[in-house]
Amino acid sequence: MAESLIGDFRPGRVVLLGSGETSPSGRKAFEEVFRRFDHPPRLALLETPAGFELNSARVIGRVAEFLQHHLQNYQPQVEIVPARKRGSPFSPDLEEVIAPLWRAEVIFMGPGSPTYAVRQLRDSLAWQVILARHYLGADLVLASAATIAISRFALPVYEIYKVGEELHWKEGLNFFGLYDLSMVFIPHWNNNEGGAELDTSRCFMGRERFARLVELLPEPCLVIGIDEKTALFLDLASMTARVYGNGGVTLIHHGNPHESAYGQTLADQELTALARQMGSHVHYFQAGAIFPLDICCPFSLPEPGFGIPLTIWSRALQEASRSPEEDSPPPEVQELVQARQEARQKRDWAIADALRSQIEALGWLVQDTPQGPQVKRKG
């Protein structure tokens, strides 16, 4: 099964950031992602986790600006996917909203609410296309709320930390269930914003509360804590993981014969006691460390397209077979786009609308973004 997937369909990497997607450590993580491309990579940035916020467009817009400014040497082709809320004009189930995902080579989601992201994405068209693109080699870069959302069980940070709800877990998107892995991700693992007065580690839960949360997990899970400004690269094709950035990664998992073979011993009595309470072990990996993904859990690669409706998978295969030239508008369309942009700058909206119609008649759509007009093929 693994050979069939890696032969023709090499799954993309999954990059999980503890925080700092627009920090120097985030830039280094994106550089590592972009380095494998011999052409300007196509990026799709999902607005979903922050879709409930009035300034959600600005939240994801800052990430787009960061990538285009600080990684301009790679000339990333950035498109924003404003999949904010189901049942709205910006639904993750609408083709015209999620269209950039079909050809994306890197897909990013970041800050916001983990539980909101789960509610909007579960079984949505957007999520199905993301899974298909992952199978076909697209890298997923997830930060903060998005990192939590893909867990088997998602930590409801806002509900507990801001609203004061009782300790509990929510069903997550369970991305790694595709690989027979039951995983829970906790970003902001070593957060210290609360200083000496308030323990905000473990994603603002604090050590004591987090220990109780672990007891409440509905089933045994591999718990992975990712420090601030730290990235965990998961290469599912080679079954390896690597730590980048300023901090480290902590793994808490059930018994394993390789317990002493990997990682470092933590001088953390609280974690040691927690692991003992779980009947588990703790591994700690500093930046630069590489370790096998099957260190603590059975690991298997699914068949290509597993878990995705056949119509979505067939469309994804068709899109993947298109040559890059098919995504580039011909010179006559580029000239019309430029003329339309000039008309908009002069506030000549009638001419701008007429030019948009001409562009659409030639089979292309133009979308206005804070970064300028984006052009894509219709349908």
Secondary structure, DSSP 8 states (H G I E B T S, - for coil): -HHHHHHH-----EEEESS-TTSHHHHHHHHHHHTT-SS--EEEEE-GGGTTSTTHHHHHHHHHHHHHHHTGGG--EEEEE----TTSTT-TT-HHHHGGGGG-SEEEE-SS-HHHHHHHHTT-HHHHHHHHHHHTT-EEEEETHHHHHTSSEE--HIIIIIS---S--EE---GGGGGT--EEEESSTT--TTTTT---HHHHT-HHHHHHHHHT-SS--EEEEE-TTEEEEEETTTTEEEEEESSEEEEEEE--TTTTTSSB----HHHHHHHHHHTEEEEEEETT-EEEGGGSS------TTTTS-HHHHHHHHHHHTS-GGGGS--HHHHHHHHHHHHHHHTT-HHHHHHHHHHHHHTTEEEEEETTEEEEEE--
